[in-house]
Amino acid sequence: MPSPDITLYYAPLTRGVRPRWVMEEMGIPYKLERPEFVHGRVGGEAFKAINPLQKIPAMRDGDLLMLESLAMMQYLTGRYGPTDLVLSPDEPDYARYLEWLHFGEATMVMANSLMLAHTMLLPEDKRNESLARWAKSEFNKQAELLTNRGLEGREWLAGERLTLADMSVVYILLLVKLAKQFDGVPDELKDYFKRVTALDSWKRATAD
């Protein structure tokens, strides 16, 4: 296995949780850099040279630089695996695994970003109640789909074990919980969130 030389540019509760969680689960050594987290200009000019969008996370491995959290997760498991966090194409749940891995960012992100913005992040005079209601209704549909099609009485989304699919989705559920919009979800989804976030690797990845 190649030797990692990883620096994760990180702030609590950001998408940096995802690659950090993978590294904690896999036992990959890494260093954390914590750019000053100021909305709209994270890390100042120094961090802008790393990520022109001034978004967290960013991750270096030697000379390699990455900016997308799902890509980081796939990179880490591919380069420093094998690991049970990934399903192989010959496993029965492979298609499920891919679908829920991308669902956590592609499908869930817009409504939940709007919900967070218009219930918490924006100044009160900038919040739009109609947008917040629409975002909550979209999340409610997503929560039903996760419960009825994703979990279906399962402990995990795919492969009967923790995978990147769970790591992708659970991070977005964390944002919903932070926005105080999680209470009305089905009990099965609450139990799933509680079960996954009880893992030691999650606790280490979100400890600070």
C-alpha positions in Angstrom: 0.0 0.0 0.0 1.4 3.5 -0.8 2.2 5.7 2.1 -0.3 8.5 2.7 0.9 12.1 3.1 -2.6 13.6 3.6 -3.6 17.0 4.8 -7.3 17.7 5.2 -8.4 21.3 5.2 -11.3 21.0 7.7 -13.9 22.8 9.7 -16.4 21.2 12.0 -19.8 20.1 10.6 -18.7 20.8 7.0 -18.4 18.1 4.3 -14.8 17.6 5.6 -16.5 15.2 8.0 -16.9 12.7 5.1 -13.2 12.1 4.2 -12.2 12.4 7.8 -14.7 9.7 8.7 -13.3 7.5 6.0 -9.8 7.9 7.3 -10.8 7.3 10.8 -12.7 4.1 9.8 -9.8 2.9 7.7 -7.0 3.9 10.1 -5.3 6.2 7.5 -3.0 8.8 9.1 -3.7 12.4 8.3 -3.1 16.0 9.4 -5.8 18.6 9.8 -5.4 22.2 8.7 -8.2 24.5 10.0 -8.5 27.6 7.8 -10.3 30.5 9.5 -13.9 29.8 8.9 -15.4 33.2 7.9 -18.5 33.0 5.7 -17.8 34.0 2.1 -14.0 34.2 2.5 -12.9 31.0 4.2 -9.2 31.0 5.0 -8.5 34.4 3.3 -6.1 34.6 0.3 -3.9 31.7 1.5 -6.8 29.3 1.3 -8.1 30.8 -1.9 -4.9 29.7 -3.6 -5.8 26.1 -2.6 -9.5 26.3 -3.4 -10.6 29.4 -5.4 -14.2 28.8 -4.3 -13.0 29.1 -0.7 -15.1 26.1 0.3 -14.2 23.3 2.7 -13.0 20.6 2.4 -9.9 20.4 0.4 -7.5 17.6 0.7 -3.8 17.1 -0.3 -2.1 13.7 -0.7 1.5 14.6 -1.5 1.3 16.7 -4.7 -2.4 15.7 -5.4 -5.1 18.2 -4.5 -8.8 17.4 -4.3 -11.9 19.6 -3.6 -14.9 17.3 -3.7 -15.9 15.3 -0.6 -17.4 12.3 -2.4 -14.4 12.1 -4.7 -12.1 12.2 -1.7 -14.0 9.3 -0.2 -13.7 7.2 -3.3 -10.0 8.2 -3.8 -9.1 7.2 -0.2 -10.9 3.8 -0.4 -9.4 3.1 -3.8 -5.9 4.1 -3.1 -5.6 2.9 0.5 -7.9 -0.1 0.4 -9.1 -2.7 0.1 -11.9 -1.9 2.6 -15.4 -3.1 3.4 -16.6 0.5 3.0 -16.8 -0.2 -0.8 -18.9 -2.7 -2.6 -17.4 -4.5 -5.6 -19.3 -4.9 -8.9 -19.9 -8.6 -8.2 -21.8 -8.0 -5.0 -25.6 -8.2 -5.2 -26.1 -4.7 -3.7 -23.5 -2.9 -6.0 -26.1 -0.9 -7.8 -27.8 0.1 -4.5 -24.5 1.2 -3.2 -23.8 3.4 -6.1 -27.3 4.9 -6.1 -27.3 5.9 -2.4 -23.7 7.0 -2.5 -24.7 9.7 -5.0 -28.2 10.3 -3.6 -26.6 11.9 -0.5 -25.1 14.7 -2.6 -26.8 14.8 -5.9 -30.5 14.5 -4.8 -30.4 15.7 -1.2 -28.2 18.7 -1.3 -30.2 21.5 -2.9 -33.4 21.2 -0.8 -31.4 20.7 2.4 -29.0 23.6 1.7 -32.0 25.9 1.2 -33.6 24.5 4.3 -30.5 25.2 6.4 -30.0 28.6 4.9 -33.6 29.8 5.3 -34.0 28.4 8.9 -30.6 29.1 10.4 -27.7 30.5 8.4 -29.1 33.6 6.8 -30.0 36.7 8.8 -33.7 36.6 9.7 -34.5 39.5 7.3 -33.0 37.5 4.4 -34.9 34.3 5.0 -37.7 33.2 2.8 -40.4 31.2 4.5 -41.8 29.9 1.2 -38.5 28.5 0.2 -38.0 27.0 3.7 -41.4 25.2 3.4 -40.7 24.0 -0.1 -37.3 22.6 1.0 -38.8 20.9 4.0 -41.5 19.3 1.8 -38.7 18.0 -0.5 -36.8 16.6 2.4 -39.9 14.9 3.7 -40.1 13.1 0.3 -36.5 12.1 0.5 -36.9 10.8 4.1 -39.8 8.6 3.0 -37.7 7.3 0.0 -34.8 6.6 2.3 -37.0 4.8 4.7 -39.1 2.8 2.3 -36.7 2.1 -0.6 -33.3 2.6 1.1 -33.6 0.9 4.4 -36.5 -1.5 3.9 -35.9 -3.0 7.3 -32.1 -3.0 6.7 -29.5 -1.8 9.2 -27.4 -0.3 6.3 -28.1 1.1 2.9 -26.2 -1.6 1.0 -24.1 -4.7 1.6 -25.3 -5.3 5.2 -22.4 -3.1 6.5 -21.3 0.5 6.8 -20.3 1.8 3.4 -19.6 5.1 1.7 -23.3 5.2 0.8 -24.1 5.6 4.5 -21.4 8.1 5.0 -22.7 10.2 2.1 -26.3 10.2 3.3 -25.8 10.5 7.1 -23.8 13.7 6.7 -26.8 15.4 5.0 -29.1 14.0 7.7 -26.8 15.7 10.2 -27.4 19.0 8.5 -31.1 18.5 8.7 -30.8 17.7 12.4 -28.8 20.9 12.8 -31.6 22.8 11.1 -34.0 21.3 13.7 -36.1 19.7 10.9 -35.4 16.1 11.8 -38.1 15.4 14.4 -40.9 14.5 11.9 -39.0 11.8 10.0 -40.0 8.1 10.2 -38.8 6.3 13.3 -36.8 3.9 11.2 -34.7 6.8 9.8 -34.2 8.2 13.3 -33.0 4.8 14.5 -30.7 4.5 11.5 -29.1 7.9 12.1 -28.7 7.1 15.8 -27.1 3.7 15.0 -24.6 5.1 12.5 -23.6 8.1 14.6 -22.9 5.9 17.5 -19.9 4.4 15.7 -16.6 5.3 17.2 -15.2 6.4 13.8 -18.1 8.9 13.5 -17.4 10.2 17.0 -13.7 10.7 16.2 -14.5 12.4 12.9 -16.9 14.9 14.5 -15.2 15.4 17.8 -13.7 18.8 17.1 
